[in-house]
Each structure stands twice: as C-alpha cells, then as structure tokens.
C-alpha cells in the first residue's frame, strides 16, 4: 500500500472572525440592544396601559430569550464565516429585536391583536434573513471575476437589496398608523426590478469572462508541476520521516531510526532492512557494514 505524501497533509488555514474588532463591537452592540430593549419594555409595563399587558410581557420574554440564543449561536458560527457576514448577521438580529419590541409594545390603534403582530414579526425576520442570504451569495459570485464594473454593480446592487428590505419592512411595522399610497409601492417595485437586474448581471459576466473552475477529473495544467515522490526506506513501502523544516530525514535511511524531532508516517514493515528487528543481524550488502546503500541525490534544477 502506497503511503500518502506527507507534504500534502496540512491543516487548513482560515481566518477566525471571532477575533475581528468589528465582530466584537457587534457583540457588544447586541448586548447593549438586549439591555435597552429590556429597559424600554419595563418602562412601557410601568407607564403604559393595562390592556393585554400579560400577553405582551410573555411575548417580550420569548423575544429576549430567542435573541440571546441566536446571538450565542452567531458567536459560535463566526469562526466559519467571513468577518463582514458575521457582523451583518448580528446586525440583522439586533434589528429584528428592536422591531419585535416595537411591535409588541406599540400602542394599538384599533384593538391589540398579538397573533397579527406576531405574524408581521415573522415576515420581518424572513425578509431580513433572505436579504442577508442574497448578499452573501452575491458577494461570493462577485469575487470570481473582479473588475471596476463588477465592483460598482456589486455595491449598487447590495444597496438596492438593503433598501428593498427596508421598504418592505416599514409597512409591516407602521402600516397600522401610516397610509402607504400608490407612489410608495411603485417605488418598491422599481427598486425590486433594479435589484433583480443587478443580481443577474454578475452571473452573466462570470459566465462570459470568469475563469473556469478546475474539474476534479481533469489533469493538472502543465504549469503546475507535480510533487516528486517522497523517498522510502529500502523496503519500498515505509516513507522516510519528515524533519521539522519539511525535508526528508535522510539520516533515518542509514540508521533505520528517525532523527530527534522528525515526524514518522506509517508503520515500517516487519523485518524491514531499514528497521531490523531487535537481536537480529543485518545481511551484508552493497552498503557499508550492513547498512543499506546511500540514497540517490535529490534532483537538482
């Protein structure tokens, strides 16, 4: 069995978003928003009307607990995400918390209906998360082929998506108090069309100009030289240990034992000429005093 090349075994390098100052600031903002929402809700409890106060208090507790759980989950997922996405995700949940508190404690115009406002809150969360998912996928697509044109389209499209989300959320929150006329909805439709056009431009540009992704079944291009085979012990199966600097432990080829600090891969075959069993003698060969012959010199450029 051929052992894998130890030079190809490496731990993946990733950036830890949890160390980002922006993310740390977002977490503190989330903590501040949680405290502020709780204080505002307490003030409304003490100074507001008594209509439906028990139901509102129960919904407030559920909202605060849900926000705390989501914030903890976002903090755990942050190392697997880009720093900007972790920050944007935390900001979306902070916005959902504040909007939820407003929907719960906003004075009613007609009669307070907790079920209706709860459904409105679910739509608000859905809009925020869909906008966040759209931005993440769109940014990933825009990074395949970066030009001044694609960067401009990406910035404008993201701004349009954020604006569209805000235009859709405002009627859900204030629809009971404000009358949104036909002009408002015309603007919403216009922004939605422009956002859709910007979203479609980046994939089209990628199809035309972006470099093709490598197919796992295709051979490596010529300009990517393959690694030379890792040297083995004389048994032809056991790979030589690897020194801390990544070079083969050539001394182990002669002695049959790894040098101090060398990393060993695999297990030598029993009764291997490179690793003789204890108490046995090494058969004489072309090497020096029973040791195997010198290994070939590594290739030179």
Secondary structure, DSSP 8 states (H G I E B T S, - for coil): -----GGG--------GGG-HHHHHHHHHHHHHHHHHHHHHHHHHHHS--TTHHHHHHHHHHHHHHHHHHHHHHHHHGGGS-HHHHHHHHHHHHHHHHHHHHHHHS--SS---HHHHHHHHHHHHHHHHHHHHHHHHHHHHHTSS--HHHHHHHHHHHHHHHHHHHHHHHHHHHTTT----HHHHHHHHHHHHHHHHHHHHHHHHHHHHS-----TTS---TTS-------B-TTSSSB--B-TTS-B-HHHHHHSS--TT-B--S---TTBTTB--TT------SSSTT-----------
